[in-house]
């Protein structure tokens, strides 16, 4: 059903350290402060909301300059803090610009597990109303965040008949791995697992260990199970992107923790496809981040 890989990093990978929030099984952790700026540690720059900085040039760039770069790559990973309205507006702005440049666009979303793909197809075809869509996807049972935060993104997808792809695994499975181990999943749950699971990335593993230690789990939660759950989560999204890639342009909307330093979904997608990509980390005012946390860091208003 799955195999572990050796975890070798590709040319896009950059080493990371434990600085800023990672979403691990619904747990949020951040070293955000109270400033209205974001400190880019490697440059000692305090940047205000609206600034976009390129990790490659170490300098601020305009939106058009960023899009010129993004348009040269097949996959764009855009992070988010799920409750940030300003960040979802930025995702939509990038989506609109990417679609203007290339109508052969696919949008992958963390918010749905793959069993809902037939419903997403109906939404992309323009045949579902919002309330029906929410009920059929069990939005408020699965994702739970206010749909209004995402509404304009979904409307743009529907109006332009853009293919929408479910990236995730059923949400109960990572929790079961965390508390019972992957080996004790039922056969029906194992059917959803990715074919490859890399647990050998040292930087990613060390980061997850820091999260694990901070949350003081009971002795019934073992770190190896905790980390396996995170890797399964990242691997299934990478596998889903790879399955729908072909010659199309893909924009993947996922939590910041899944794209930071590229060792979550981006590197795992690259391992499967070799497709060129860029990551955009959306940093809320008050955070401190390292320059290599993403290819581009877009400073946004505090939540």
Secondary structure, DSSP 8 states (H G I E B T S, - for coil): --EE------TT-----S-S---BTTB------S-SEEEETTTTEEEETT-EEETTTSSEE-HHHHHHHHTTSSEEEE---TT-HHHHHHHHHHHHHHHHH-SSEEEEEEEEEGGGHHHHHHHHTT---HHHHHHHHTHHHHT-S-GGGTHHHHHHHHHTT-EEEEEE--HHHHHHHHHH-GGGS-HHHHTTS-SEE----HHHHHHHHHHHHHHT--TTS-HHHHHHHHHHHHHHHHHHHHHTTTTSEEEEE--GGGTGGGTTHHHHHHHHH---EEEEEEEETT-EE-GGG-SEEEEE---
